[in-house]
Amino acid sequence: DNQQVALSLFDAASHATNQTTVIVLTDGRSWKMIDSELLEILACPETKEPVKLAEQSLIDDLNAKAERGELTNRAGEKVERQMDGGLVREDGKFLYPIEDEIPIMLIDEAIPLN
């Protein structure tokens, strides 16, 4: 059961680091862990607004658009790589992609959501 696996990973990671860890389901089979302290200090580089983890359904939709060649970033360049996850700016206007467990917090790499 995926939920049970997630809880086991969460418990193991939290005990090993003595920190809260956020677990992100990326593809139904693999798990990525993002330290909650990192999430607390990350902010939009443009507005300094807080960011939060994107829902998996949003990432799936954006990855499907990228696969069809329909997704562009703020610089107007086509997004071709699949994202592991994303961080949504508090106002919901932009998503900063997470690739290989690394948040890409560059203004031009942000993906417009409106």
N, C-alpha and C positions, 0 to 999 in steps of 0.2 A: 504494500500500500504506500503510495507516494507521500501521503501525509505523515505516516509513521517514520519513513526514511528521513523526511525533513526535520521532524522533531528530534530524532536521534542525532543527526548532523548538528543541529542547533545546540543541543545539550553538550555534545563533545567539543564543539568549537568554543562555546561559552566557558566551559570548565578549563580548557587548555589555555585560553588567553585571559581569563578573568574579566572579559569584556563581553558586552552584548554583540552578537553577530547577526546580521540580516542575511537570510538565505534567499537567493533568487532562483526560481525554477526557470531554466533556459529553454529546454526542448523536450521536457517530459522524461528525460533519461539522465541528464547531467545537472549538477547543482553548482552554483557560483556563490561564494561568500563575500559579502562586503561588510567591512567593519562599520559598526554604527557610529563610532567616533569620527570616521572619515565622512560619513553622510552628514553629520552635524556641522562640520566645518566647510563642506563644499557649498559654493554659492555661484550664481550666474556671474561670469566675469564682466558682463556689461552693466547689469543693474544691481548686483550684489544681493538679489533676492535668493531666498533659500530654494533648494531643489529637493524633489522627492523621487523615489523609485517609480518608474513607469509601470503600469499594469502590463502583464504579459500579452493581453489581447491587443494593446496598442503596438507593442513591439512586433507582434505577428503581422498586423496590418501594414506597418511600415516596411517590414522585410519583404512582404508580398509586393508592395509597390516598387521597392528597389529591384526586385527580381524582374519586374515588368518594365523597368527603365523609367518609371514614373515619379521617382523620388529625387528631389534636389535639396541641397543644404542652403544655408543662408547666403553663401557666396554664389549661388546659382549653378553649382557643379552637381552632376548626377552622383547620387549615392549608390555605389555598386556593391559594397561589402555588407554582409549580413551582420546585424547587431546582436550582441549577447543580451543587452538590456539597454536601459536609458534612464536619464534623470530629467524630469520635467520641471521647468521653472515654475515658481509659485503661481504666476499669473496664467499658466497653461499655454503660453504662446510658442514656446520653443522646447525642444528635447535635445539634450546633449547625449550622444551615443556612448555606450559602453562596448568596447571591443577588446577581446582577450583580457577581460576583467579590469580594464583600465578606462576610467571615465575620460572622455575627450572633451575637455572644458575650454574649447576655442570658439570664439564668437562665430567665425565663418563656417565652422563645422556643425553648428546647431541646425536642427531641422525644424522649419516652421510647422506648426500644428494647426494653424487656421487656414 
